[in-house]
Amino acid sequence: MCGIIGYVGKRQAIPVLLQGLYKLEYRGYDSAGIAIIDKNTSEIKAEKQVGKIKDLHEKLWGKKLEGNIGIGHSRWATHGSPSIENAHPHISQSKTFAVVHNGIIENYIELKNELENKGYKFISQTDTEVIAHLFEDLYTGNLLDTAVKVAEKLEGAYAIGVISKFHPDTLIAIRKGSPLVIGVSKDENFIASDIPAVLEYTKDFIILDDNEIAVLNKNKVELFDIGKNKLKKEITKVNWSVSSAQKSGFKHFMQKEIFEQPRAITDTIAGFNSLDKTELFNILENIDRLYIIACGTSLHAGLVGKFWIEKFAKIPVEVDFASEYRYRDKIITDKTAIIGISQSGETADTRFALLDAKNEGAKTIAIVNVVGSSLSRESDFTLYTYSGPEIGVAATKTFISQLVVLFLLALELGLKRRTISKEDYNYLIKALSKIPSKVEKILLLDKSIKDLAYKYMNTQDFLFLGRNINYPIALEGALKLKEISYIHAEGYPAGEMKHGPIALIDENMPVVAVAVKDKFYEKILSNIQEVKARKGKIISIATEEDKQIRQLSDDVIYIPKTLDELYPFLTIVPMQLISYHIATLLGKDVDQPRNLAKTVTVE
């Protein structure tokens, strides 16, 4: 959820902190704040503001705050509404410690009561403030010892950054269940919730694992476990460019990421093919059931993957919301495998559901975009998408990359299990290789889709319909429109429309129908006619040169022809563009939609 940044080094800290917060704003933008240790007095100086990072930036103009160590935070509200009091960093009662925190402290009420009985005064409604007061209350004179004592008291998930006036050259980081990375460079070091926050300063990172503590000075990073045992960890070199985390001439990150999809497909194919999958197929060799668990957009990718795996590999697949699967009475045997899908690899519901299943004996596979993420380290095997950093909160290029991985996994499983022939495998792989150029062709329709968006931008409700493998695409199209334009939208399997949703259709209801020339074409035409009979507006996503669909539709977006199994790669792109343009025409902030965050690290 929230974004954490910390710096110790030779530079002025505030510009580094602000720049990092701008890069992390997609993780939360209810409020923001920074705290530094003044280089002249060693006192902690903090500034906080409700709103976005620019509001904090404006508040800092003209203020003389100088220091070479500091922490910053962008907040997505959990405990307590957005306010100055609830914004981070939180300062201990005697102003000797400043703390930023991502996650949820489950026993904070108990801890708060203990601290209040000792005379500590609380000014916020957040769980984080207990951490600041705990550091003061448990301080031993040694910052590492104190960090261990605090961590032992906390229950829940957290990533924590701490500075203290008693140690004006030291930054402490603690991680349990919430992402935190260490950026390593000469004469300066960093902590951050995500790599792009400090990518312009370093490409060398240490990924903290659960129950690990980092002690940072400008010339040194030391790592310890919760028992104060010293750790040695490898440095991960990140090959992302700084420009990959910038807009590069596009108006929004979401727009840029939609247009990056041809490259994301190509890179993910190459990455999958270069991977040694011996261990993967050892894991999957004797399974008789697969569960795919995920949340949001990743769940929709999993639903498409179910069609492919069952078709090509002949393995039964169940797809479930990770938040629901975790608490189910699971049916797990030694022939059960779980695939967890998460762009960030930090989604709490997916992580914990996967870990619970693993503890019950399931084999686990992760599909993630972020190298070194928690899910990738906690699973038996990891399949990466090669999308590069995705900054826009609404997933686009990572969704299409997840589809690539699931499709290739289904084909290779089918080949291994001899449920498809080598000839069919090669035929399907060749068809997939043509998808990036077909997506590029759809992206050329951007202006005409914007014109269509202008026509429907003031609509209050949308219905999205699809059949078979394109039903999950209808779900994803509706989700995209909801999350960035705030227009009510629902996705349905087209055959279910007559079992309820048809009651909503009138002359004010646009219906986006996936009506490509596949084996379900005649059936979707019947559904379209049912809508037209009730005066609904039809926007069809159809195969090029289909003249029949034009007669039944108010508007048509034509996409290139491909194999029936590959249409999801193409049908999703017009839906992304429709949602993007409606939202921008309505003046919405598509990169940072209200109430949403990119990485959901709380249950």
C-alpha positions as CSV (number, residue, x, y, z in Angstrom):
1,M,0.0,0.0,0.0
2,C,2.0,3.0,1.3
3,G,5.3,4.1,-0.1
4,I,8.5,4.3,2.0
5,I,11.8,6.1,1.1
6,G,14.9,6.6,3.2
7,Y,18.3,8.1,2.5
8,V,21.6,8.5,4.2
9,G,24.6,9.9,2.4
10,K,26.4,12.9,1.0
11,R,23.5,14.7,-0.6
12,Q,20.8,16.9,0.8
13,A,18.2,14.4,1.8
14,I,15.0,16.3,1.0
15,P,15.4,16.4,-2.8
16,V,16.1,12.7,-2.8
17,L,13.2,11.9,-0.5
18,L,10.8,14.0,-2.6
19,Q,12.0,12.5,-5.9
20,G,11.5,9.0,-4.4
21,L,8.0,9.9,-3.1
22,Y,7.0,11.0,-6.6
23,K,8.1,7.7,-7.9
24,L,6.2,5.9,-5.1
25,E,3.0,7.9,-5.3
26,Y,1.2,5.1,-7.1
27,R,1.4,3.1,-3.8
28,G,-0.7,5.7,-1.9
29,Y,-1.6,9.4,-2.2
30,D,-3.9,10.3,0.7
31,S,-1.1,12.2,2.4
32,A,2.7,12.5,2.5
33,G,5.5,13.6,4.8
34,I,9.3,13.7,5.3
35,A,11.5,13.8,8.4
36,I,15.2,14.7,8.4
37,I,17.9,15.0,11.1
38,D,19.1,18.6,10.9
39,K,22.8,18.6,10.2
40,N,23.5,21.6,12.5
41,T,21.4,20.7,15.6
42,S,20.8,16.9,15.2
43,E,17.2,17.5,15.9
44,I,14.4,15.8,13.9
45,K,12.6,18.2,11.6
46,A,9.4,16.9,10.0
47,E,6.8,18.2,7.5
48,K,3.5,16.6,6.5
49,Q,0.6,17.4,4.2
50,V,-2.7,15.9,3.2
51,G,-3.0,15.2,-0.5
52,K,-0.4,14.3,-3.1
53,I,3.3,14.7,-3.2
54,K,3.1,18.0,-5.0
55,D,1.1,19.4,-2.1
56,L,3.9,18.4,0.3
57,H,6.5,19.8,-2.2
58,E,4.7,23.1,-2.2
59,K,4.6,23.2,1.6
60,L,8.4,22.8,1.7
61,W,9.2,25.7,-0.6
62,G,11.2,28.3,1.1
63,K,11.8,26.3,4.2
64,K,15.4,25.9,5.3
65,L,15.7,22.2,6.1
66,E,19.2,20.8,5.7
67,G,20.3,17.3,6.5
68,N,22.0,14.3,4.9
69,I,19.7,11.6,6.4
70,G,15.9,11.3,6.3
71,I,12.8,9.3,5.7
72,G,9.7,9.9,3.7
73,H,6.2,8.3,3.2
74,S,3.2,8.5,0.9
75,R,0.1,7.1,2.6
76,W,-2.8,5.0,1.6
77,A,-5.1,5.3,4.6
78,T,-5.9,2.2,6.6
79,H,-6.1,3.2,10.3
80,G,-7.5,6.7,10.5
81,S,-8.7,9.1,7.8
82,P,-6.3,11.2,5.7
83,S,-5.1,14.1,7.9
84,I,-2.0,15.9,9.0
85,E,-2.1,14.0,12.4
86,N,-2.4,10.6,10.7
87,A,0.2,11.3,8.0
88,H,3.7,9.8,8.4
89,P,6.4,10.1,9.6
90,H,5.3,9.7,13.2
91,I,7.5,11.2,15.9
92,S,8.1,9.8,19.4
93,Q,6.9,11.8,22.4
94,S,10.3,13.4,23.2
95,K,11.0,13.9,19.5
96,T,13.9,11.5,19.5
97,F,12.7,9.0,16.9
98,A,10.8,9.3,13.6
99,V,9.2,6.3,12.0
100,V,7.6,5.5,8.6
101,H,5.6,2.3,8.2
102,N,3.8,0.2,5.6
103,G,1.5,-2.6,6.7
104,I,-0.8,-3.2,9.7
105,I,0.1,-3.7,13.3
106,E,-2.6,-6.1,14.5
107,N,-1.9,-5.7,18.2
108,Y,-1.6,-1.9,18.1
109,I,-4.6,-1.3,20.5
110,E,-3.0,-3.5,23.2
111,L,0.4,-1.8,22.7
112,K,-1.3,1.7,22.7
113,N,-3.0,0.9,26.0
114,E,0.4,-0.2,27.5
115,L,2.1,3.0,26.3
116,E,-0.7,5.3,27.5
117,N,-0.5,3.7,31.0
118,K,3.2,4.8,30.9
119,G,2.2,8.3,30.1
120,Y,2.6,8.4,26.3
121,K,0.2,10.8,24.5
122,F,-1.2,9.8,21.1
123,I,-2.1,12.4,18.6
124,S,-3.2,10.2,15.7
125,Q,-5.6,7.3,15.0
126,T,-2.9,5.3,13.2
127,D,-1.3,2.0,14.3
128,T,2.1,3.4,13.3
129,E,2.4,5.8,16.1
130,V,2.8,3.0,18.6
131,I,6.1,2.1,16.8
132,A,7.5,5.5,17.3
133,H,6.7,5.5,21.0
134,L,8.0,1.9,21.4
135,F,11.4,3.0,20.0
136,E,11.6,5.7,22.7
137,D,10.2,3.4,25.4
138,L,12.5,0.5,24.7
139,Y,15.7,2.5,23.7
140,T,18.8,0.9,25.2
141,G,21.4,3.2,23.8
142,N,22.0,0.8,20.9
143,L,19.7,1.3,17.9
144,L,20.0,-2.3,16.6
145,D,19.1,-3.7,20.1
146,T,16.1,-1.4,20.3
147,A,14.9,-2.4,16.8
148,V,15.0,-6.0,17.8
149,K,13.0,-5.3,21.0
150,V,10.4,-3.3,19.0
151,A,10.1,-6.0,16.4
152,E,9.5,-8.7,19.1
153,K,6.6,-6.6,20.4
154,L,4.8,-6.1,17.0
155,E,2.3,-8.5,15.5
156,G,1.2,-8.2,11.9
157,A,2.9,-7.2,8.7
158,Y,5.2,-4.2,8.4
159,A,8.0,-2.5,6.6
160,I,9.6,0.2,8.9
161,G,12.1,3.0,8.4
162,V,13.5,4.7,11.5
163,I,15.9,7.7,12.2
164,S,16.9,9.0,15.6
165,K,18.6,12.1,16.9
166,F,20.7,9.9,19.1
167,H,22.3,8.3,16.0
168,P,22.3,11.1,13.4
169,D,24.2,9.1,10.8
170,T,22.2,5.9,11.0
171,L,19.0,4.7,9.2
172,I,17.3,1.5,10.4
173,A,14.9,-0.7,8.3
174,I,12.8,-3.6,9.5
175,R,10.8,-5.9,7.3
176,K,8.1,-8.5,8.0
177,G,5.5,-9.3,5.4
178,S,5.7,-6.0,3.6
179,P,8.2,-5.2,0.8
180,L,11.4,-3.3,1.4
181,V,14.5,-3.0,-0.6
182,I,18.0,-1.5,0.1
183,G,19.6,0.5,-2.6
184,V,23.4,0.4,-2.4
185,S,25.8,3.0,-3.8
186,K,29.1,4.7,-3.1
187,D,28.9,7.2,-0.2
188,E,25.1,6.8,0.1
189,N,22.5,4.2,0.7
190,F,18.7,4.0,0.4
191,I,15.6,2.1,1.6
192,A,12.5,2.0,-0.5
193,S,9.2,0.1,-0.9
194,D,10.0,-0.4,-4.6
195,I,13.0,-0.3,-6.9
196,P,11.9,2.6,-9.2
197,A,12.0,5.0,-6.2
198,V,15.8,5.1,-6.2
199,L,16.6,3.8,-9.7
200,E,18.2,7.0,-10.8
201,Y,20.8,6.7,-8.0
202,T,21.7,3.0,-8.1
203,K,21.0,-0.3,-9.9
204,D,22.4,-2.4,-7.0
205,F,19.8,-3.7,-4.5
206,I,19.5,-6.0,-1.6
207,I,16.0,-7.5,-1.1
208,L,15.1,-7.8,2.6
209,D,13.3,-10.9,3.7
210,D,10.9,-11.3,6.6
211,N,12.3,-10.8,10.1
212,E,15.4,-9.0,8.8
213,I,16.9,-5.7,9.9
214,A,19.2,-3.4,7.9
215,V,21.5,-0.8,9.5
216,L,22.5,1.8,7.0
217,N,25.3,4.5,7.2
218,K,26.5,6.4,4.2
219,N,29.4,4.0,3.7
220,K,28.0,0.7,4.9
221,V,25.0,-1.5,5.0
222,E,24.8,-4.3,7.7
223,L,22.1,-6.9,7.8
224,F,20.8,-8.9,10.7
225,D,18.1,-11.4,11.5
226,I,15.8,-10.9,14.4
227,G,18.2,-12.7,16.7
228,K,20.9,-10.1,15.8
229,N,22.9,-12.7,13.8
230,K,24.8,-11.0,11.0
231,L,23.7,-11.9,7.5
232,K,25.4,-11.9,4.1
233,K,23.1,-11.3,1.1
234,E,23.8,-11.1,-2.6
235,I,23.3,-7.8,-4.3
236,T,20.8,-7.9,-7.1
237,K,21.7,-5.8,-10.2
238,V,18.5,-4.3,-11.8
239,N,18.6,-3.9,-15.6
240,W,15.7,-1.5,-15.8
241,S,16.5,1.9,-17.3
242,V,15.5,5.1,-15.5
243,S,13.4,6.0,-18.6
244,S,11.3,2.8,-18.1
245,A,10.0,4.4,-14.9
246,Q,9.2,7.7,-16.6
247,K,6.4,8.9,-18.9
248,S,8.7,9.3,-21.9
249,G,6.5,11.9,-23.7
250,F,3.2,10.2,-22.9
251,K,0.6,12.1,-21.0
252,H,0.1,9.4,-18.4
253,F,2.0,6.2,-17.3
254,M,-1.1,4.2,-18.1
255,Q,-1.1,5.4,-21.7
256,K,2.6,4.7,-22.0
257,E,2.1,1.2,-20.5
258,I,-0.7,0.4,-22.9
259,F,1.5,1.3,-25.8
260,E,4.4,-0.8,-24.4
261,Q,2.4,-4.0,-24.7
262,P,3.9,-5.2,-28.0
263,R,7.4,-5.0,-26.4
264,A,6.1,-6.6,-23.1
265,I,4.8,-9.5,-25.1
266,T,8.0,-10.0,-27.0
267,D,10.2,-9.7,-23.9
268,T,8.1,-12.1,-21.9
269,I,8.2,-14.7,-24.7
270,A,12.0,-14.4,-24.8
271,G,12.2,-14.5,-21.0
272,F,10.1,-17.6,-20.8
273,N,12.0,-19.4,-23.5
274,S,15.4,-18.7,-21.9
275,L,14.3,-20.1,-18.6
276,D,15.5,-23.6,-17.5
277,K,12.1,-25.2,-16.7
278,T,13.4,-28.6,-15.6
279,E,12.4,-28.0,-12.0
280,L,9.0,-26.6,-13.0
281,F,8.1,-29.7,-14.9
282,N,9.4,-31.9,-12.1
283,I,6.9,-30.1,-9.9
284,L,4.1,-30.5,-12.4
285,E,4.9,-34.0,-13.7
286,N,2.3,-35.9,-11.7
287,I,-0.3,-33.3,-10.6
288,D,-3.9,-34.0,-11.3
289,R,-5.4,-30.6,-10.3
290,L,-4.2,-27.0,-10.5
291,Y,-5.5,-24.1,-8.5
292,I,-4.9,-20.5,-9.7
293,I,-5.3,-17.9,-7.0
294,A,-5.0,-14.1,-7.5
295,C,-6.7,-10.8,-7.0
296,G,-8.2,-8.2,-9.4
297,T,-6.7,-8.1,-12.8
298,S,-4.4,-11.0,-12.1
299,L,-7.4,-13.1,-11.3
300,H,-8.8,-12.3,-14.7
301,A,-5.6,-13.5,-16.3
302,G,-5.9,-16.7,-14.3
303,L,-9.4,-17.2,-15.7
304,V,-8.1,-17.0,-19.2
305,G,-5.3,-19.4,-18.2
306,K,-7.8,-21.9,-17.0
307,F,-9.2,-22.2,-20.6
308,W,-5.7,-22.7,-22.1
309,I,-4.4,-25.2,-19.5
310,E,-7.6,-27.4,-19.6
311,K,-7.6,-27.3,-23.4
312,F,-3.9,-28.0,-24.1
313,A,-2.7,-29.8,-21.0
314,K,-6.0,-31.5,-20.0
315,I,-5.5,-30.7,-16.3
316,P,-8.6,-29.6,-14.3
317,V,-8.1,-26.0,-13.1
318,E,-9.9,-24.0,-10.5
319,V,-9.5,-20.3,-10.2
320,D,-10.3,-18.5,-7.0
321,F,-10.0,-15.2,-5.3
322,A,-6.9,-15.5,-3.1
323,S,-8.7,-13.7,-0.2
324,E,-11.4,-16.4,-0.3
325,Y,-9.2,-19.4,-1.0
326,R,-7.1,-18.8,2.0
327,Y,-10.0,-19.4,4.4
328,R,-11.5,-22.3,2.5
329,D,-11.4,-26.0,3.6
330,K,-8.8,-26.8,1.1
331,I,-8.6,-30.1,-0.8
332,I,-4.8,-30.6,-1.2
333,T,-3.0,-33.8,-2.0
334,D,0.6,-34.6,-3.2
335,K,-0.8,-34.1,-6.7
336,T,-2.1,-30.6,-6.1
337,A,-0.3,-27.5,-7.4
338,I,-1.1,-23.9,-6.8
339,I,-0.3,-21.0,-9.1
340,G,-0.2,-17.6,-7.5
341,I,-0.3,-14.6,-9.8
342,S,0.7,-11.1,-8.6
343,Q,2.2,-8.3,-10.5
344,S,4.2,-7.0,-7.5
345,G,4.7,-10.4,-5.8
346,E,3.7,-8.7,-2.6
347,T,-0.1,-8.9,-2.7
348,A,-0.9,-10.0,0.9
349,D,-4.0,-12.1,0.1
350,T,-2.1,-14.0,-2.6
351,R,1.1,-14.5,-0.7
352,F,-0.6,-15.8,2.5
353,A,-3.0,-18.0,0.6
354,L,-0.1,-19.5,-1.3
355,L,2.0,-20.0,1.9
356,D,-1.0,-21.6,3.7
357,A,-1.4,-24.1,0.8
358,K,2.3,-24.8,0.7
359,N,2.3,-25.6,4.4
360,E,-0.5,-28.0,3.7
361,G,1.6,-29.8,1.2
362,A,0.8,-28.2,-2.2
363,K,3.4,-27.5,-4.8
364,T,3.6,-23.8,-5.5
365,I,4.4,-21.7,-8.6
366,A,4.5,-17.9,-8.7
367,I,3.8,-15.7,-11.8
368,V,5.2,-12.2,-10.9
369,N,6.7,-9.2,-12.5
370,V,9.1,-8.1,-9.8
371,V,12.4,-10.0,-9.4
372,G,13.2,-10.8,-5.8
373,S,9.6,-10.1,-4.6
374,S,8.2,-12.1,-1.6
375,L,6.0,-14.4,-3.7
376,S,8.9,-15.3,-5.9
377,R,11.1,-16.3,-3.0
378,E,8.4,-18.1,-1.1
379,S,7.3,-20.3,-4.0
380,D,8.8,-23.6,-5.3
381,F,9.2,-22.1,-8.7
382,T,8.8,-18.6,-10.3
383,L,7.8,-17.6,-13.8
384,Y,8.5,-14.0,-14.5
385,T,6.7,-11.6,-16.7
386,Y,9.1,-9.2,-18.4
387,S,7.0,-6.0,-18.5
388,G,9.4,-3.7,-16.8
389,P,8.1,-1.4,-14.0
390,E,4.4,-0.6,-14.2
391,I,3.6,2.7,-12.5
392,G,0.0,3.2,-13.4
393,V,-2.3,1.7,-10.7
394,A,-4.5,0.1,-13.3
395,A,-2.7,-2.9,-14.7
396,T,-2.3,-3.1,-18.5
397,K,1.0,-4.4,-19.8
398,T,1.4,-6.7,-16.8
399,F,-2.0,-8.3,-17.6
400,I,-1.0,-9.1,-21.2
401,S,2.4,-10.4,-20.0
402,Q,0.6,-12.7,-17.5
403,L,-1.4,-14.0,-20.4
404,V,1.8,-14.8,-22.3
405,V,3.2,-16.8,-19.4
406,L,0.0,-18.8,-18.9
407,F,-0.4,-19.5,-22.6
408,L,3.2,-20.7,-22.9
409,L,2.9,-22.8,-19.7
410,A,-0.2,-24.4,-21.1
411,L,1.5,-25.3,-24.4
412,E,4.6,-26.7,-22.8
413,L,2.6,-28.7,-20.3
414,G,0.5,-30.1,-23.1
415,L,3.7,-31.0,-25.0
416,K,5.2,-32.7,-21.9
417,R,1.9,-34.6,-21.3
418,R,1.5,-35.5,-25.0
419,T,-1.9,-33.9,-25.0
420,I,-0.9,-31.8,-28.0
421,S,1.4,-32.7,-30.9
422,K,4.7,-31.1,-31.7
423,E,3.1,-29.8,-34.9
424,D,0.2,-28.2,-33.1
425,Y,2.7,-26.7,-30.6
426,N,4.8,-25.1,-33.3
427,Y,1.7,-23.8,-35.1
428,L,0.4,-22.1,-31.9
429,I,3.9,-20.7,-31.1
430,K,4.1,-19.2,-34.6
431,A,0.7,-17.6,-34.2
432,L,1.7,-16.1,-30.8
433,S,4.8,-14.6,-32.4
434,K,2.5,-12.5,-34.6
435,I,0.5,-11.1,-31.7
436,P,2.8,-8.1,-31.0
437,S,2.4,-6.7,-34.5
438,K,-1.3,-7.2,-34.3
439,V,-1.4,-5.3,-31.0
440,E,0.5,-2.5,-32.7
441,K,-2.1,-2.4,-35.4
442,I,-4.9,-2.0,-32.8
443,L,-2.9,0.8,-31.1
444,L,-3.1,2.8,-34.4
445,L,-6.9,3.0,-33.7
446,D,-6.2,5.2,-30.6
447,K,-7.6,8.4,-32.1
448,S,-10.8,6.8,-33.4
449,I,-11.3,5.1,-30.0
450,K,-10.9,8.4,-28.3
451,D,-13.7,9.8,-30.5
452,L,-15.9,6.8,-29.5
453,A,-15.1,7.5,-25.8
454,Y,-16.2,11.1,-26.2
455,K,-19.6,9.8,-27.4
456,Y,-20.1,7.6,-24.3
457,M,-18.2,9.5,-21.6
458,N,-21.3,10.7,-19.7
459,T,-22.9,7.3,-19.4
460,Q,-23.7,6.1,-15.9
461,D,-23.5,2.4,-16.5
462,F,-21.8,-0.1,-18.8
463,L,-22.2,-3.8,-19.5
464,F,-19.4,-5.9,-20.9
465,L,-20.1,-9.2,-22.5
466,G,-18.0,-12.1,-23.7
467,R,-18.2,-15.8,-24.2
468,N,-15.8,-18.6,-23.4
469,I,-12.2,-17.4,-23.3
470,N,-13.3,-13.8,-23.9
471,Y,-15.6,-13.8,-20.8
472,P,-12.7,-13.0,-18.5
473,I,-11.8,-10.2,-20.9
474,A,-15.3,-8.7,-20.4
475,L,-14.6,-8.8,-16.6
476,E,-11.2,-7.1,-17.1
477,G,-12.8,-4.4,-19.4
478,A,-15.4,-3.6,-16.8
479,L,-12.8,-3.4,-14.1
480,K,-10.6,-1.0,-16.0
481,L,-13.6,1.3,-16.6
482,K,-14.6,1.2,-13.0
483,E,-11.3,1.8,-11.4
484,I,-10.1,4.8,-13.5
485,S,-13.4,6.6,-14.6
486,Y,-15.6,5.7,-11.5
487,I,-18.4,4.7,-13.9
488,H,-20.4,1.6,-12.8
489,A,-19.6,-1.3,-15.1
490,E,-20.2,-5.0,-15.0
491,G,-18.7,-7.9,-16.9
492,Y,-20.8,-10.9,-17.7
493,P,-20.6,-14.2,-19.7
494,A,-22.9,-13.3,-22.6
495,G,-25.1,-16.4,-22.1
496,E,-25.9,-15.3,-18.6
497,M,-27.3,-11.9,-19.6
498,K,-30.8,-13.2,-19.9
499,H,-30.6,-14.5,-16.4
500,G,-30.8,-11.1,-14.8
501,P,-28.7,-8.3,-16.3
502,I,-31.0,-8.0,-19.3
503,A,-33.4,-6.2,-16.9
504,L,-31.0,-3.3,-16.8
505,I,-30.9,-2.7,-20.5
506,D,-32.5,0.4,-22.1
507,E,-31.6,3.1,-24.5
508,N,-29.1,4.6,-21.9
509,M,-27.1,1.4,-21.4
510,P,-24.0,0.9,-23.6
511,V,-23.0,-2.8,-24.0
512,V,-19.5,-3.6,-25.0
513,A,-19.6,-7.0,-26.7
514,V,-16.6,-9.2,-27.7
515,A,-17.9,-10.4,-31.0
516,V,-14.9,-11.9,-32.8
517,K,-15.2,-14.5,-35.5
518,D,-14.6,-17.6,-33.4
519,K,-16.7,-20.7,-32.8
520,F,-19.0,-18.7,-30.5
521,Y,-19.7,-15.9,-33.1
522,E,-23.3,-16.9,-33.9
523,K,-24.1,-17.1,-30.2
524,I,-22.8,-13.7,-29.4
525,L,-24.7,-12.3,-32.3
526,S,-27.9,-13.6,-30.7
527,N,-27.0,-11.9,-27.4
528,I,-26.4,-8.6,-29.3
529,Q,-29.8,-8.9,-30.9
530,E,-31.3,-9.4,-27.5
531,V,-29.7,-6.1,-26.4
532,K,-30.8,-4.3,-29.6
533,A,-34.4,-5.5,-29.1
534,R,-34.4,-3.5,-25.8
535,K,-32.8,-0.4,-27.4
536,G,-29.4,-0.9,-25.8
537,K,-26.3,0.7,-27.4
538,I,-23.9,-1.9,-28.8
539,I,-20.1,-1.3,-29.1
540,S,-18.7,-4.4,-30.7
541,I,-15.1,-5.5,-30.7
542,A,-15.1,-7.5,-33.9
543,T,-12.7,-9.2,-36.4
544,E,-11.7,-7.1,-39.3
545,E,-13.8,-7.3,-42.5
546,D,-16.9,-8.5,-40.6
547,K,-19.7,-6.6,-42.3
548,Q,-22.5,-8.4,-40.6
549,I,-21.6,-7.0,-37.2
550,R,-21.7,-3.5,-38.5
551,Q,-25.5,-3.9,-39.2
552,L,-26.2,-4.9,-35.6
553,S,-23.9,-2.4,-33.8
554,D,-23.9,1.3,-33.0
555,D,-20.1,1.3,-33.0
556,V,-17.5,-1.3,-34.1
557,I,-13.8,-1.5,-33.2
558,Y,-12.2,-3.9,-35.7
559,I,-9.2,-6.0,-34.6
560,P,-6.9,-8.3,-36.7
561,K,-7.9,-11.9,-37.2
562,T,-6.0,-14.5,-35.1
563,L,-6.6,-18.0,-33.8
564,D,-9.6,-18.4,-31.5
565,E,-7.4,-19.2,-28.6
566,L,-5.3,-16.0,-29.0
567,Y,-8.1,-13.4,-29.2
568,P,-7.8,-12.3,-25.5
569,F,-4.4,-10.7,-26.4
570,L,-6.2,-8.5,-28.9
571,T,-9.7,-8.0,-27.4
572,I,-8.4,-6.5,-24.2
573,V,-6.5,-3.6,-25.9
574,P,-9.5,-1.7,-27.2
575,M,-11.1,-2.0,-23.8
576,Q,-8.0,-0.5,-22.1
577,L,-8.1,2.4,-24.6
578,I,-11.9,3.0,-24.2
579,S,-11.4,3.1,-20.4
580,Y,-8.4,5.3,-20.6
581,H,-10.0,7.9,-22.9
582,I,-13.3,8.0,-21.1
583,A,-11.4,8.6,-17.8
584,T,-9.2,11.3,-19.2
585,L,-12.0,13.1,-21.0
586,L,-13.8,13.2,-17.6
587,G,-10.7,14.7,-16.0
588,K,-9.8,11.7,-13.8
589,D,-6.3,11.0,-12.6
590,V,-5.9,7.6,-14.4
591,D,-2.5,6.9,-12.9
592,Q,-3.7,7.4,-9.3
593,P,-7.4,6.6,-9.1
594,R,-9.1,7.4,-5.8
595,N,-9.0,4.8,-3.0
596,L,-6.7,2.5,-5.0
597,A,-3.0,1.6,-4.6
598,K,-0.8,-0.4,-6.9
599,T,0.4,-3.0,-4.4
600,V,-2.1,-4.2,-1.7
601,T,0.1,-5.4,1.1
602,V,-2.7,-5.6,3.7
603,E,-5.5,-8.2,3.9
